[in-house]
Amino acid sequence: MPGPPGSHWTSSPAYADGRDGRRGIRQLRGLIPLIDGKAESPPESWVRLVIIRADLPTPETQIEVADENEHVFARLDLGYGVPKIGIEFDGVDFHSSPEQRAHDAARDARLRELGWIIIRVDAERLRTRPWSVVNEIETALRSRGAYF
């Protein structure tokens, strides 16, 4: 997908073609496979990168969850649809008020009723204890029979 008119940006590997020797191209080629355009925030991408760098399976992004009436009531930031493991990044802007925390708790309870494991990650945990995120995800995956 091209960038703004007149820009030279593209999200495809073609951008790197013919640019050998230019600053950052080698790093760009390494990052291109990690890009997921469905991520809705940089922290979601950071969580995803922590997961990938830990050699866990690459998570899906923006997983829609429907109830028994086929009504979509939740969209999970990241996760694994088949074993029903959801990973949510709790940013300060959208998850810090008492009302939003209550909404999240009710939503998580409904997801658990449908068999989902929900893992919540905030900026502090991601910055200071990323291994705890990895361990929790790995434990959840293994509890659902995943082998990797």
C-alpha positions as CSV (number, residue, x, y, z in Angstrom):
1,M,0.0,0.0,0.0
2,P,1.6,3.3,-1.0
3,G,2.0,6.2,1.4
4,P,0.8,9.7,0.9
5,P,1.1,11.2,-2.6
6,G,4.6,12.0,-3.5
7,S,6.1,9.8,-0.8
8,H,8.4,6.9,-1.5
9,W,7.0,4.8,1.3
10,T,5.4,1.4,0.8
11,S,4.6,-1.4,3.1
12,S,5.8,-4.0,0.6
13,P,9.2,-5.6,0.3
14,A,9.5,-3.8,-3.1
15,Y,10.5,-0.7,-1.3
16,A,13.8,-2.3,-0.3
17,D,14.5,-3.6,-3.8
18,G,17.2,-1.6,-5.5
19,R,18.2,0.1,-2.3
20,D,21.1,-2.1,-1.3
21,G,23.8,-0.2,0.5
22,R,21.4,2.5,1.7
23,R,21.3,3.2,5.4
24,G,18.8,1.0,7.3
25,I,17.8,-1.3,4.4
26,R,19.2,-4.4,5.9
27,Q,17.3,-3.7,9.1
28,L,14.2,-2.9,7.1
29,R,14.4,-6.3,5.3
30,G,14.5,-8.0,8.7
31,L,11.4,-6.1,9.9
32,I,9.2,-6.4,6.9
33,P,8.1,-10.0,7.8
34,L,7.1,-8.8,11.3
35,I,4.7,-6.0,10.1
36,D,1.0,-6.5,10.7
37,G,-1.1,-3.7,9.4
38,K,-4.0,-4.7,11.6
39,A,-2.3,-3.6,14.8
40,E,-4.1,-0.6,16.2
41,S,-1.3,0.8,18.4
42,P,2.5,0.7,18.8
43,P,2.2,-1.1,22.1
44,E,0.2,-3.9,20.4
45,S,3.0,-4.2,18.0
46,W,5.5,-4.3,20.8
47,V,3.7,-7.1,22.5
48,R,3.5,-9.0,19.2
49,L,7.3,-8.5,18.7
50,V,8.0,-9.8,22.3
51,I,6.0,-12.9,21.4
52,I,7.7,-13.5,18.1
53,R,11.2,-12.9,19.6
54,A,10.4,-15.5,22.3
55,D,9.8,-18.0,19.5
56,L,6.2,-18.4,20.4
57,P,3.7,-18.9,17.6
58,T,2.9,-15.6,15.8
59,P,-0.4,-14.3,17.2
60,E,-3.4,-13.2,15.1
61,T,-4.5,-9.6,15.5
62,Q,-7.9,-8.0,16.1
63,I,-9.7,-11.3,16.7
64,E,-13.5,-10.9,16.7
65,V,-15.4,-13.0,19.2
66,A,-19.1,-13.7,18.8
67,D,-21.5,-14.9,21.4
68,E,-23.9,-17.9,20.9
69,N,-26.2,-15.6,18.8
70,E,-23.4,-14.8,16.4
71,H,-23.3,-11.2,17.8
72,V,-19.7,-9.9,17.9
73,F,-19.2,-8.5,21.3
74,A,-15.4,-8.3,21.6
75,R,-12.4,-7.7,19.5
76,L,-9.2,-8.9,21.0
77,D,-5.9,-7.1,20.3
78,L,-3.9,-10.2,19.8
79,G,-4.2,-13.9,20.4
80,Y,-4.8,-17.4,19.1
81,G,-8.3,-18.1,17.9
82,V,-8.3,-21.9,17.9
83,P,-7.1,-22.5,21.4
84,K,-9.1,-19.4,22.5
85,I,-6.3,-17.3,24.1
86,G,-6.7,-13.6,23.9
87,I,-4.0,-11.0,24.7
88,E,-5.1,-7.5,25.5
89,F,-2.8,-4.4,25.9
90,D,-4.2,-2.1,28.5
91,G,-3.2,1.4,27.6
92,V,-3.7,4.2,30.1
93,D,-5.9,6.2,27.7
94,F,-8.6,3.5,27.4
95,H,-8.2,1.2,30.4
96,S,-7.5,3.3,33.5
97,S,-10.9,4.7,34.5
98,P,-13.1,2.8,37.0
99,E,-15.8,2.6,34.4
100,Q,-13.5,1.1,31.7
101,R,-12.0,-1.3,34.2
102,A,-15.5,-2.5,35.1
103,H,-16.4,-2.9,31.4
104,D,-13.2,-4.8,30.8
105,A,-13.9,-7.1,33.8
106,A,-17.4,-7.9,32.5
107,R,-16.2,-8.5,29.0
108,D,-13.4,-10.8,30.3
109,A,-16.0,-12.7,32.4
110,R,-18.1,-13.2,29.3
111,L,-15.0,-14.3,27.3
112,R,-14.1,-16.8,30.0
113,E,-17.7,-18.2,29.9
114,L,-17.0,-18.9,26.2
115,G,-13.8,-20.7,27.1
116,W,-11.2,-18.0,26.4
117,I,-8.1,-17.4,28.5
118,I,-7.5,-13.6,28.6
119,I,-4.0,-12.2,29.3
120,R,-3.8,-8.5,30.1
121,V,-0.6,-6.6,29.5
122,D,0.2,-3.0,30.5
123,A,3.1,-0.7,29.7
124,E,4.8,-1.2,33.0
125,R,4.8,-5.0,32.7
126,L,5.8,-4.9,29.1
127,R,8.8,-2.6,29.9
128,T,10.0,-4.2,33.1
129,R,8.9,-7.8,33.0
130,P,8.4,-8.9,29.4
131,W,9.5,-12.4,30.3
132,S,6.4,-12.6,32.5
133,V,4.2,-11.9,29.5
134,V,6.0,-14.6,27.5
135,N,5.7,-17.1,30.4
136,E,2.0,-16.5,30.8
137,I,1.3,-16.9,27.1
138,E,3.5,-20.0,26.8
139,T,1.7,-21.5,29.8
140,A,-1.7,-20.8,28.3
141,L,-0.7,-22.2,25.0
142,R,0.6,-25.4,26.5
143,S,-2.5,-25.7,28.7
144,R,-4.5,-25.8,25.5
145,G,-2.3,-28.5,23.9
146,A,-0.1,-26.3,21.7
147,Y,3.3,-27.7,20.8
148,F,5.9,-25.4,19.2
